[in-house]
């Protein structure tokens, strides 16, 4: 999936955004902005990990 986006000039690849995939379907995305890319991305991945832990996914 990433390879397709990397070759498409209409997409910007940056930290802070994360697609929500369920059974191979992209249903949405979580995005954070305002910090440096690495910190934006860390907030997103921590939030997803916390949700998964609460829901026992």
Residue, then its C-alpha position, 0 to 999 in steps of 0.5 A: x500500500x505504501x509503495x502506491x502512495x509513495x509514487x503518487x504526487x498528490x500524497x504527502x508522506x509525513x509523520x502524524x497520520x495513520x490509516x485505520x485498516x479493518x480487514x484490509x479496508x481503509x476506513x479512515x485515518x487518525x492525524x495529529x499536527x503541531x509538533x515535529x513529525x516524530x512527536x506527532x506520529x508518536x502521539x498517534x501510535x500511543x493512542x492506537x495502542x491505548x485503544x487496542x489495550x482497552x478493547x482487548x484487540 
